[in-house]
Amino acid sequence: MRLVHESADGDARVLATDVETADSLFAKVKGLMGKSSLPDGYALVFDFERTSYRDVHMLFVRTPLDVIWLLDDEVVQVKTLAPWRGAGVAKADRFVELPGGAADGVEPGDRVVLEDDG
C-alpha cells in the first residue's frame, strides 16, 4: 500500500510507501509509543468505522510526528506534534501518523488516499 496526497490544485505525490494499519484495539491504543525514530516513507493508518472526534497524544512517543486527520479521504486537520507533550484532536473517520515533516504541504481540503501498490 501507499499513501498519496492530492492537493487542491490537482498535483499528486506519494507521502509513504511503507504503510501499516492499526487494525486492532491494541494497535490503536499503542500507536507509535516507544518509537524513537521512523524511517522515511513510513505511515501508520488508523481507520475507524464511524466519524467521531479522534484525539492523538504523544505520551511515550519519542520522535516528532505529523498527523493528518481525514473525513472521507479529505484532510480536516494537519498538525506536527512534539515528542512526549504534543496532542491534537479533530472530527475524522481516519487519521495517519507520519515522521515529522513528511506532511509538509498537506492542507485542509486536500485529499489523502490509501492505494494498493498493484
N, C-alpha and C positions, 0 to 999 in steps of 0.2 A: 504494500500500500504506500501511497504517497499523499502528502498534504499540499494542496495547491491554493495559492492566493490569487484571486481575480479582482483586480482593482476596479473602481467605478469607471475609469476611462478605458477599460477593456484589456489592459495588459494582464498577463498571467505569468506567475513564477512559482517554482517549487519551493515550499518552505521546509519540507522534511521528506526524506526517503526512508528513514529508519523509524517507522511508526508503530507504536504499541498501543493497545487499547486496555483501559482499566475496566475489565469486563466482569469482575466480581465485587461484592461489597467490600471484601478485604482490600482488594487492589485499589478501589476508590478511596477508602479511608487512608491507606498507606501513601498513595500517590508517589511522590519523589522524596519522601522523608529519608534522611540518611545519605542522600547523594551529595557528594562534594564537587562533582563536575558532570557534565553531559557532553556527549560527542556532537560535533557539528552534524546537522541534518537529522537530529532526533526530535521526536514529538511523542507525548503521551496524551491520548484522547480519552475523554470521559463522556460517554453517551448516557443519556437518561431517557426514560420512556415518556416523560411529560415535562412541560415547561414549568419552571419554578425559579425562585431566587437561589442561585448557586454561589456558595462562598468558597474562597480559596485562602488558606493560611499558609504561612511559611515556617511554622514551628518545626524544628528539626530538619529543615531543608537548608543546606549549607552553600548553595550557589544561587545567583540571581536567576529568576525565571521571567519570561514573557508569557502572559496568559491572555488567551483570546476567548471571549465568551460569544457563543453563536446561538442564533434562533433561526431554524430552518436554513442553515448554512450562511446566513447574513451576520456579519460582525456587529455585535451590540456594543462591546467594550474591549479595549486592549490596554493592558497595564503591565509595566515592569515592576516586579515585586522583589524587594530586598531580602537577602537571607535572614532567617530567624524571626524577623519582625514585620514583614510585609503581609498585607491582606487586601482582599478585594471581593466584591460581590456584584452580580448583575443577574437579571432575569434571562434565563437561557435554557436550551434543551441539550446543549453540548458545550464543553469547554476544552481547550487544548493548552497544555503546558509545553513550552519550548525553552531552549537555552536563552539566557538574557541577550537581547539584541537581535535575535532571529526574526522577530516580528516587526522590525523597523519598516515603516512604510505601510503597514496594515492599519486601516482606518475604519471607524464605524460606517456602515453602509456598503463596504466591500463584501465579497464572498470568500469563504474559505471552505473548500470541499475536500473530502477524503475520496481518493480514486484508487481503483485496483491498478496494479502495475501492468497487468496483461490486457 
